């Protein structure tokens, strides 16, 4: 670690202590000419003094010294570096110059770099035990990987994970993404057996096109959840100044489409992100949208039912067979609908029996159990009853415990047994809905990519010809020819320059026909009377020709007329709009609707 320190309050002091305290299984070398030892470990003055080439280097030195340090590491043979230091692209032009130099050095030595301007990396694998972050406290080991552009957010998330008993497998702060980005990390985490779900916080995407391809590959095997900031102009400005990213709040719908088409679920808030992750971490799968809500309190059950409606989840009424089997064991005032309200005098055995019966039904895909400890139903008894009622069922079960006393022990008991537990019912429903969205994605119909035969030579010739004429917009008849070069078919068509020629060509094209003016000077043909539809025969075409000549002469007297297009009129199908644009980050974008 270059920049390790004994100075109280220094980042290099805290981070080096964290490396040691996490029980790292390898060898750690502090490097700093100001110290002979750091935290009791011999310190080296220079990288060149190290007894061996480190596999990974953590760099915490002033920004203007980073490139020289990384160059020294590259010469020693180091291939991985995490740059914690800030003062690069995120501060403006001067910092961007430093970052560009750093990138060139990294590439010259064929190194991988995380950062700069990052919080560090964390690997909870007990065979590694790496905590190269600012955080002194470690979250429990789990199966959630978290990847973030924001370092400060990482600090808050780690504290949140500790408080909520959320375990992490990997934790990476990308910072300015001078090297390793979200696409590289997604591919790595795809094959990581310790990771069941991947969470992303991004302010922009390093390469939108690659993200689409990479995320599709990853989400076929494990869920990916993302929170993308910069939705608003204010958020976009903050993102730009934060990590030097180029957010596109004006293109937020494009991000929505990108995530939807790659199977990535977008969360609106950090809380929503982790509520979904909490359920995915159980490795449960929801086979359909049909939930059962089991409760001993009507109010929370109604809140849960409303949340189901908002999240497109269904609440089927339990089958008559299940109602008959449960009725003798429940209070006469119990409601056997869905939510199934056992009323406030429900006992642990009733919870156990009802949950087991509901999960056995083929009409139910999962369940939310709401328990308010009261009377005979204590907190510990409720937790045990829910766990035993779930039994060996593979269907997902979430719980919501209400109480005036501390129920953290009961929550821990349930979550250790694969039952994610939430404070409020709508949180649990939102998490279960995420499972259903992922189920829809994995069950989607896979379609083959259709390949078109492209006449590239013809297409290039058309475009070059238009550019030579100084055109920035292709007339319809030229655009049609260009699209035909790409294998897109059109109804029969021909261009006429006189009335007799139009009548003759229409016979070959066929009726009913359409007549359109062809002119580079007329973009909106309808406005000048340059379109005639539903021409059933030669007589109708002749009259339309005459009307069109008079209208164009009156409305566009200076337009250069190159002829008149005669097209076969088709019926049926759908009228759609197709637009294409090329984005520097996302590549070709198709707008369809």
C-alpha positions in Angstrom: 0.0 0.0 0.0 1.7 3.2 -1.2 0.8 6.0 1.1 0.4 3.9 4.3 0.7 6.1 7.4 0.8 6.3 11.2 -0.5 9.8 11.2 -3.8 9.9 13.2 -6.8 10.7 11.0 -4.9 10.0 7.7 -6.7 7.9 5.1 -3.5 5.9 4.7 -3.5 5.0 8.4 -7.0 3.9 8.6 -7.0 1.9 5.4 -3.8 0.1 6.3 -5.3 -0.9 9.7 -8.4 -2.1 7.9 -6.2 -4.4 5.7 -4.7 -5.9 8.7 -7.9 -6.1 10.8 -9.8 -8.0 8.1 -7.4 -10.9 8.3 -6.0 -10.6 4.8 -4.5 -14.0 3.9 -1.6 -12.6 1.8 1.4 -10.5 2.6 0.9 -6.7 3.0 3.7 -4.2 2.4 3.4 -0.6 3.5 5.3 1.9 1.4 6.1 5.5 2.6 9.5 7.1 3.0 8.3 9.0 6.1 7.9 5.9 8.2 10.1 2.9 9.2 7.0 0.9 10.2 3.3 1.3 9.9 1.0 -0.4 12.5 3.9 -2.6 13.5 4.7 -3.7 10.0 8.1 -2.9 8.4 7.6 0.0 5.9 9.5 0.5 2.7 10.6 3.8 1.3 10.0 3.1 -2.4 8.3 0.6 -4.6 11.7 -0.5 -5.9 12.7 -1.5 -2.3 10.0 -4.1 -2.0 11.3 -7.7 -1.7 8.9 -8.9 -4.4 6.5 -7.5 -7.0 3.1 -7.0 -5.5 0.1 -8.5 -7.3 -2.2 -5.7 -6.1 -1.3 -2.2 -5.1 -3.4 0.3 -3.2 -2.3 3.9 -4.0 -3.1 6.8 -1.6 -0.8 9.7 -2.6 -1.5 13.2 -3.9 -2.9 13.2 -7.4 0.2 14.6 -9.1 2.3 11.8 -7.8 0.0 8.9 -8.7 1.1 8.4 -12.3 4.8 8.2 -11.3 4.0 5.6 -8.5 1.9 3.5 -11.0 4.7 3.6 -13.5 7.1 2.3 -10.8 4.6 -0.5 -10.0 4.3 -1.4 -13.6 8.1 -1.6 -14.0 8.2 -4.0 -11.0 5.6 -6.3 -12.6 2.4 -5.3 -10.7 -0.7 -5.9 -12.8 -3.5 -4.7 -10.5 -3.8 -1.2 -8.9 -6.6 0.5 -6.9 -6.2 4.3 -6.8 -8.0 5.8 -3.9 -6.6 9.3 -4.5 -8.9 12.0 -5.8 -8.1 15.1 -7.8 -8.6 13.8 -11.3 -11.3 14.2 -14.0 -13.9 15.0 -11.3 -12.3 18.4 -10.6 -12.1 19.6 -14.2 -9.6 20.1 -17.0 -6.5 20.0 -14.9 -7.5 16.8 -13.3 -8.5 15.3 -16.6 -5.0 15.8 -17.9 -3.6 13.9 -14.9 -6.1 11.1 -15.5 -5.2 10.8 -19.2 -1.5 10.5 -18.3 -2.4 7.8 -15.7 -4.5 5.9 -18.3 -1.6 5.9 -20.8 0.8 4.6 -18.2 -1.6 1.8 -17.1 -2.1 0.7 -20.7 1.6 0.8 -21.4 2.2 -1.7 -18.6 -0.9 -3.7 -19.4 -2.3 -3.2 -15.9 -5.8 -3.2 -14.5 -6.9 -0.1 -12.5 -9.8 0.5 -10.2 -10.4 4.3 -9.7 -9.1 6.9 -9.3 -11.2 8.8 -6.8 -12.7 5.6 -5.3 -13.6 4.2 -1.9 -11.7 0.9 -2.5 -12.6 -2.8 -2.8 -13.8 -5.4 -0.4 -13.7 -9.2 -0.7 -15.4 -11.1 2.1 -14.3 -14.6 0.9 -12.6 -16.1 4.0 -9.7 -17.4 1.9 -9.0 -13.8 0.9 -10.3 -11.4 3.6 -9.5 -8.2 1.8 -10.8 -4.9 3.2 -9.1 -2.2 1.1 -11.7 0.5 1.9 -12.2 3.3 4.4 -14.7 1.4 6.5 -13.4 0.0 9.8 -16.6 -2.1 10.3 -17.3 -5.0 8.0 -20.8 -6.2 7.0 -21.6 -9.9 7.4 -20.4 -12.2 4.6 -23.3 -12.8 2.2 -24.0 -13.3 -1.5 -24.7 -9.8 -2.7 -22.1 -7.9 -4.8 -22.3 -4.2 -4.8 -20.6 -2.0 -7.5 -20.8 1.8 -7.3 -19.4 4.9 -8.9 -19.9 6.8 -5.6 -17.4 6.3 -2.8 -19.4 8.1 -0.1 -22.4 6.0 -1.0 -20.3 2.9 -0.5 -19.6 4.1 3.1 -23.3 4.6 3.8 -24.2 1.2 2.2 -21.7 -0.7 4.3 -23.2 0.8 7.5 -26.7 0.1 6.2 -25.7 -3.5 5.6 -24.4 -3.9 9.1 -27.5 -2.5 10.6 -29.9 -4.5 8.4 -27.9 -7.8 8.5 -27.3 -7.6 4.7 -24.3 -9.7 3.7 -21.9 -8.9 0.8 -19.7 -11.1 -1.2 -17.8 -8.3 -3.1 -17.9 -4.6 -2.8 -16.2 -2.4 -5.5 -16.1 1.4 -5.8 -15.2 2.3 -9.4 -14.7 6.0 -8.9 -13.8 7.6 -12.3 -13.6 4.3 -14.1 -10.2 5.0 -15.7 -9.8 1.3 -16.3 -12.2 -1.3 -14.8 -15.8 -0.4 -15.3 -19.2 -1.9 -14.6 -19.0 -4.1 -17.7 -15.8 -5.7 -16.6 -17.2 -6.3 -13.1 -20.4 -7.7 -14.4 -18.6 -10.3 -16.5 -16.4 -11.2 -13.5 -19.4 -11.5 -11.1 -21.3 -13.6 -13.6 -19.0 -16.6 -12.8 -18.5 -15.8 -9.2 -20.1 -18.7 -7.2 -20.2 -16.5 -4.0 -22.5 -14.0 -5.6 -26.2 -14.6 -6.2 -27.3 -11.0 -7.0 -25.5 -8.0 -8.4 -26.3 -4.4 -7.4 -25.1 -1.4 -9.3 -25.1 2.3 -8.6 -24.2 4.3 -11.7 -24.4 7.9 -12.8 -23.7 7.0 -16.4 -22.6 4.0 -18.3 -19.0 3.7 -19.6 -20.1 1.9 -22.7 -23.9 1.6 -23.2 -23.7 -0.8 -26.1 -21.4 -3.2 -24.3 -23.5 -3.0 -21.2 -26.6 -4.2 -23.1 -24.7 -7.2 -24.4 -23.0 -8.0 -21.1 -26.0 -7.5 -18.9 -28.1 -9.8 -21.1 -25.5 -12.5 -20.7 -25.4 -12.0 -16.9 -29.1 -11.8 -16.2 -29.7 -15.2 -17.8 -28.0 -16.7 -14.7 -28.4 -14.2 -11.9 -30.4 -11.0 -11.2 -28.8 -7.5 -11.7 -30.4 -4.5 -10.0 -29.4 -0.9 -10.7 -30.1 2.5 -9.4 -29.2 5.1 -12.1 -29.0 8.7 -10.8 -29.2 11.8 -12.9 -32.9 11.5 -13.8 -33.4 15.3 -13.3 -31.3 18.2 -14.6 -30.2 18.9 -11.0 -29.1 15.3 -10.6 -27.3 15.3 -13.9 -25.3 18.4 -13.0 -24.3 16.9 -9.6 -23.2 13.6 -11.3 -21.0 15.5 -13.8 -19.2 17.3 -11.0 -19.0 14.2 -8.8 -17.1 11.6 -10.8 -16.6 13.4 -14.1 -19.3 11.2 -15.6 -21.5 12.3 -18.5 -25.0 11.7 -17.3 -27.9 12.0 -19.8 -31.0 12.9 -17.9 -32.6 14.0 -21.1 -32.2 10.4 -22.3 -33.6 8.8 -19.2 -36.2 6.9 -21.2 -33.3 5.5 -23.2 -31.8 4.1 -20.0 -35.2 2.6 -19.0 -35.3 0.9 -22.4 -31.7 -0.3 -22.1 -32.3 -1.8 -18.7 -35.6 -3.5 -19.7 -34.0 -5.0 -22.8 -31.1 -6.4 -20.9 -33.1 -7.8 -18.0 -31.7 -5.3 -15.5 -34.2 -4.1 -12.9 -34.1 -0.4 -12.2 -34.8 0.8 -8.6 -36.0 4.3 -7.9 -34.4 4.5 -4.4 -31.5 2.9 -2.6 -34.0 1.4 -0.1 -35.9 -0.2 -2.9 -32.7 -1.6 -4.3 -31.8 -3.4 -1.1 -35.3 -4.6 -0.4 -35.2 -6.4 -3.7 -31.7 -7.6 -3.1 -32.7 -9.0 0.3 -35.3 -11.3 -1.4 -33.0 -12.3 -4.3 -30.3 -13.1 -1.8 -32.4 -16.1 -0.5 -32.0 -17.6 -4.0 -35.8 -17.9 -4.2 -37.7 -17.8 -7.5 -41.3 -16.7 -8.0 -42.9 -18.9 -10.6 -45.9 -16.6 -11.2 -47.7 -13.5 -9.9 -50.1 -15.2 -7.5 -49.5 -14.4 -3.8 -51.1 -15.3 -0.6 -51.2 -12.8 2.3 -51.6 -14.3 5.7 -52.1 -11.9 8.6 -53.6 -11.5 12.1 -54.3 -7.8 11.5 -56.7 -6.4 8.9 -55.0 -3.0 8.4 -51.5 -4.3 7.3 -53.2 -6.9 5.2 -55.1 -4.2 3.3 -51.9 -2.2 2.8 -50.3 -5.3 1.4 -53.2 -6.0 -0.9 -53.0 -2.4 -2.3 -49.3 -2.8 -2.8 -50.0 -6.0 -4.8 -52.3 -4.1 -7.1 -49.7 -1.4 -7.7 -47.0 -4.0 -8.5 -49.2 -6.2 -10.7 -49.3 -9.2 -8.4 -52.5 -11.2 -8.0 -54.3 -12.4 -4.9 -56.4 -15.5 -5.8 -59.0 -16.6 -3.3 -57.9 -19.9 -1.7 -59.4 -23.0 -3.2 -62.6 -24.3 -1.5 -60.6 -27.4 -0.4 -58.2 -25.2 1.6 -60.9 -23.0 3.0 -62.8 -26.2 4.3 -59.6 -27.6 5.8 -58.7 -24.4 7.6 -62.1 -23.2 8.8 -62.4 -25.6 11.8 -59.0 -24.5 13.2 -59.6 -20.7 12.9 -61.7 -18.2 14.7 -65.3 -17.9 13.5 -64.6 -14.3 12.7 -61.6 -15.1 10.5 -61.7 -14.1 6.8 -60.8 -17.0 4.5 -60.3 -14.8 1.5 -57.0 -13.3 0.4 -55.6 -11.6 2.5 -56.4 -14.5 4.9 -57.1 -12.6 8.2 -57.0 -14.9 11.2 -57.8 -12.0 13.5 -55.9 -10.8 16.6 -56.4 -14.0 18.6 -54.4 -16.2 16.1 -52.1 -18.7 17.7 -48.8 -20.0 16.5 -50.3 -23.3 15.5 -52.8 -21.5 13.3 -50.0 -19.6 11.5 -48.1 -22.8 11.0 -51.1 -24.7 9.6 -52.5 -21.9 7.4 -49.1 -21.1 5.8 -48.4 -24.8 5.1 -51.9 -25.2 3.5 -51.5 -22.1 1.3 -48.1 -23.0 0.1 -49.3 -26.5 -0.9 -51.8 -25.0 -3.3 -50.9 -24.9 -7.0 -52.8 -21.6 -7.2 -50.3 -19.9 -5.0 -46.7 -18.9 -6.1 -45.5 -17.3 -2.9 -46.6 -15.8 0.4 -46.3 -12.7 2.6 -46.9 -13.5 6.3 -47.7 -10.5 8.5 -47.6 -11.1 12.3 -48.4 -8.6 15.1 -47.3 -10.4 18.3 -50.3 -10.1 20.7 -51.9 -12.4 23.3 -50.8 -16.0 22.7 -48.6 -15.0 19.8 -45.3 -13.8 21.1 -42.5 -12.6 18.8 -40.4 -15.8 19.2 -43.4 -18.0 18.7 -44.4 -16.1 15.6 -41.0 -16.5 14.1 -40.8 -20.2 14.7 -44.3 -20.8 13.4 -43.5 -18.9 10.2 -40.3 -20.9 9.7 -42.0 -24.2 10.4 -45.0 -23.3 8.2 -42.7 -22.7 5.3 -41.1 -26.0 5.9 -39.3 -27.4 2.8 -41.4 -25.4 0.3 -39.4 -23.9 -2.5 -41.9 -21.1 -2.9 -40.7 -17.7 -1.7 -42.0 -16.5 1.7 -41.5 -13.0 3.1 -42.4 -11.8 6.5 -43.4 -8.6 8.2 -43.3 -8.4 12.0 -45.0 -5.6 13.9 -44.5 -5.0 17.6 -43.9 -2.5 20.4 -40.8 -4.4 21.5 -37.5 -5.1 19.9 -38.0 -7.9 17.4 -34.5 -8.0 16.0 -33.8 -11.4 17.4 -36.9 -12.8 15.7 -36.0 -11.1 12.4 -32.5 -12.6 12.6 -34.0 -16.0 13.3 -36.2 -15.9 10.2 -33.6 -14.5 7.8 -31.1 -17.1 8.9 -33.7 -19.6 7.7 -34.3 -18.0 4.3 -37.3 -15.8 5.2 -36.5 -12.2 4.4 -38.2 -9.9 6.9 -39.4 -6.4 6.4 -40.6 -3.5 8.6 -43.6 -2.7 6.4 -45.8 -4.9 4.1 -45.4 -2.7 1.1 -41.6 -3.2 1.2 -42.0 -6.9 1.2 -44.5 -6.8 -1.7 -42.1 -4.6 -3.7 -39.4 -7.2 -3.2 -41.6 -10.1 -4.2 -42.7 -8.1 -7.3 -39.0 -7.9 -8.3 -38.8 -11.7 -8.2 -41.8 -11.8 -10.5 -40.2 -9.4 -12.9 -37.1 -11.5 -13.0 -39.2 -14.6 -13.6 -40.8 -12.9 -16.6 -37.4 -12.0 -18.0 -36.0 -15.5 -17.7 -39.1 -17.1 -19.2 -39.1 -14.7 -22.1 -39.3 -16.0 -25.6 -35.9 -16.1 -27.3 -36.1 -14.8 -30.8 -33.5 -15.4 -33.5 -31.7 -12.4 -34.9 -32.8 -11.8 -38.5 -29.9 -11.2 -40.8 -30.5 -9.0 -43.9 -28.6 -9.2 -47.1 -27.0 -5.7 -47.5 -25.9 -4.1 -50.7 -23.2 -2.0 -49.1 -21.8 -0.7 -52.4 -25.2 0.6 -53.5 -25.9 2.2 -50.1 -22.6 4.0 -49.9 -23.1 5.3 -53.5 -26.5 6.8 -52.6 -25.2 8.5 -49.5 -22.1 9.9 -51.2 -24.1 11.2 -54.1 -26.4 13.1 -51.7 -23.5 14.5 -49.7 -21.9 15.8 -52.9 -25.1 17.6 -53.6 -24.9 19.2 -50.1 -28.1 17.4 -48.9 -28.7 16.9 -45.2 -32.1 15.2 -45.6 -32.8 12.4 -48.1 -36.0 12.7 -50.1 -38.4 9.9 -49.6 -37.7 8.1 -52.9 -33.9 8.2 -52.2 -34.4 7.0 -48.6 -36.6 4.2 -49.9 -33.9 3.1 -52.3 -31.3 3.2 -49.4 -33.6 1.0 -47.2 -34.0 -1.4 -50.1 -30.2 -1.8 -50.2 -30.5 -3.0 -46.6 -33.1 -5.7 -47.5 -36.2 -3.8 -46.4 -39.0 -4.4 -48.8 -41.6 -1.9 -50.2 -44.8 -2.2 -52.3 -44.4 -1.9 -56.0 -43.5 1.6 -57.2 -42.3 3.7 -60.2 -41.6 7.3 -61.0 -43.4 9.1 -63.8 -42.6 12.5 -65.4 -45.8 12.9 -67.5 -49.5 12.1 -67.3 -49.3 9.4 -70.0 -46.3 7.8 -68.4 -48.0 7.8 -65.1 -51.0 6.0 -66.5 -48.8 3.4 -68.2 -46.7 2.7 -65.1 -49.7 2.5 -62.9 -50.9 -0.5 -64.9 -47.6 -2.3 -64.1 -47.6 -1.2 -60.4 -51.3 -2.2 -60.0 -54.4 -0.6 -58.5 -55.4 0.7 -56.0 -52.5 3.1 -56.2 -51.1 6.2 -54.5 -49.6 9.2 -56.2 -46.9 11.4 -54.5 -44.9 14.3 -55.7 -41.1 13.7 -55.8 -39.1 16.8 -54.9 -36.1 17.6 -52.7 -37.7 21.0 -52.0 -41.0 19.6 -50.6 -40.6 17.8 -47.2 -44.2 17.8 -46.3 -46.1 16.7 -49.4 -49.5 16.7 -47.9 -49.2 20.5 -47.1 -49.0 21.3 -50.8 -51.5 18.8 -52.1 -48.7 16.4 -53.2 -50.4 13.1 -52.0 -53.4 11.3 -53.4 -54.7 8.0 -52.0 -57.2 5.3 -52.9 -56.8 5.6 -56.7 -58.9 2.7 -57.9 -58.3 3.0 -61.7 -56.8 5.0 -64.5 -59.6 7.5 -64.5 -59.1 8.3 -60.8 -55.3 8.5 -61.3 -55.7 11.0 -64.2 -58.0 13.3 -62.2 -55.6 13.1 -59.2 -52.7 14.0 -61.5 -54.5 17.1 -62.8 -55.4 18.3 -59.3 -51.9 17.8 -58.0 -50.3 19.8 -60.8 -52.6 22.8 -60.0 -52.1 22.5 -56.3 -48.3 22.3 -56.4 -48.2 25.2 -58.9 -50.2 27.3 -56.5 -48.5 26.2 -53.2 -44.9 25.5 -54.2 -44.3 27.4 -57.4 -40.5 27.4 -57.0 -40.1 23.7 -56.1 -37.9 21.5 -58.3 -40.1 18.6 -59.4 -38.3 15.4 -60.2 -41.3 13.5 -61.1 -44.3 11.7 -59.4 -44.1 8.5 -57.5 -46.8 5.9 -58.2 -47.0 3.2 -55.4 -49.2 0.2 -54.9 -51.6 1.0 -52.0 -51.7 -1.7 -49.3 -54.3 -2.2 -46.6 -54.4 -3.9 -43.2 -51.5 -4.2 -40.8 -50.4 -1.5 -38.4 -49.2 2.0 -39.1 -46.1 2.6 -37.2 -43.3 5.1 -36.8 -39.7 4.0 -36.9 -36.9 6.4 -36.1 -33.1 5.8 -35.9 -30.4 7.8 -34.3 -26.8 7.0 -33.4 -25.6 7.8 -29.9 -21.9 8.0 -29.1 -22.4 5.8 -26.0 -25.2 3.5 -26.9 -24.6 3.1 -30.7 -27.6 2.7 -33.0 -30.9 3.4 -31.3 -34.3 2.4 -32.8 -37.4 4.3 -31.8 -40.5 2.2 -32.7 -44.2 2.7 -31.9 
